[in-house]
Amino acid sequence: MQQFDVVVVGGGVAGLTAGLIGARLGRSTLVLEAVMPGGHLGSIVKIEDFPGFPEGVAGYDLGPMIQEQAASAGAEFQMIELQSLAAKDGGWRIATGDGEIQAKAVIVATGSSNRLLGVPGEERLVGKGVSHCASCDGPMLKGKKVIVVGAGDSGLQEALTLAEYAGEVLVLHQSAESTAQEAYQKRVREQSKIKVQGNTVIEEILGDSVVTGVRVRENGSTREIAADAVFVYAGLQPNAGFLQGIADRDAAGRVRTDIWMRSSAKGIFAAGDVRADSASQAVTAAGDGATAAMAADRYLKGLV
């Protein structure tokens, strides 16, 4: 059975940074990632607010950059999904599809996933016009009309990406005002292909074999809006279900931590979007990961 001082679960910005710092502190460090380095940032065409990149950096480039740096420091990586976590022999036993791993400390950096709208037609039409990745599916929608659900940072970022391909982009959201950074709102206002409409609730995604539009409720009445695709960015849900009964979580399911990223479970730390009160930004995720790695090192030294 493999044994490590620190096992980081999740290979997004928080997890990769934790792996980098853990290895630099001399700890045997393993990073587990089920999908790809960088986590969900891999679908973002450009991150504009990460320090050191005045022209921005593609999410699918940033992840491998940090991974390469962490590997150079001595961190190890496995592309595999965690199946379960349990206390064992004074540390934590991690079960994966390839066997078990023993860790003295665990840093949970599993991030979050796109929240579903929960409306008729949504799950049935995933891959048939319902998507969560503008950079993946946008090139196939040249000249088409697309709807983006959600007007936070992710929604407007993806709307801007889609505007490079689609003929028309309609952003629909429930609130009166967008919650996105002003920088994104300004760029959207300057993009003639994009229209933003608030106070609108999606009731159904329409279509038999492919998306044909949506049914919405606005100002007390309902109507249908034709569209060739629907991109859903209606918030995120933490990937922390495996911590049920192990560490305290808030009402949204995020892991509660102190300023050292310590959870309520001894030897388990959390970093990034999976953590309660996370700012949900790449730069703060990196800070969380670094803090968690330093805290894990202090824990293993018996200092905390």
Secondary structure as UniProt FT lines:
FT   STRAND          2..9
FT   HELIX           13..24
FT   TURN            25..26
FT   STRAND          29..33
FT   TURN            37..38
FT   HELIX           39..43
FT   TURN            51..52
FT   TURN            54..55
FT   HELIX           59..73
FT   STRAND          76..79
FT   STRAND          82..88
FT   TURN            89..90
FT   STRAND          91..96
FT   TURN            97..98
FT   STRAND          99..108
FT   STRAND          112..114
FT   TURN            120..125
FT   TURN            127..129
FT   STRAND          130..131
FT   HELIX           134..137
FT   HELIX           138..141
FT   TURN            142..143
FT   STRAND          145..149
FT   HELIX           153..162
FT   TURN            163..165
FT   STRAND          168..172
FT   HELIX           182..190
FT   TURN            192..193
FT   STRAND          194..197
FT   STRAND          200..206
FT   STRAND          213..218
FT   TURN            219..220
FT   STRAND          221..226
FT   STRAND          229..232
FT   STRAND          236..238
FT   HELIX           241..243
FT   TURN            244..246
FT   TURN            251..252
FT   TURN            259..260
FT   TURN            266..267
FT   STRAND          268..270
FT   HELIX           272..274
FT   TURN            276..277
FT   HELIX           282..300
FT   TURN            301..302
//
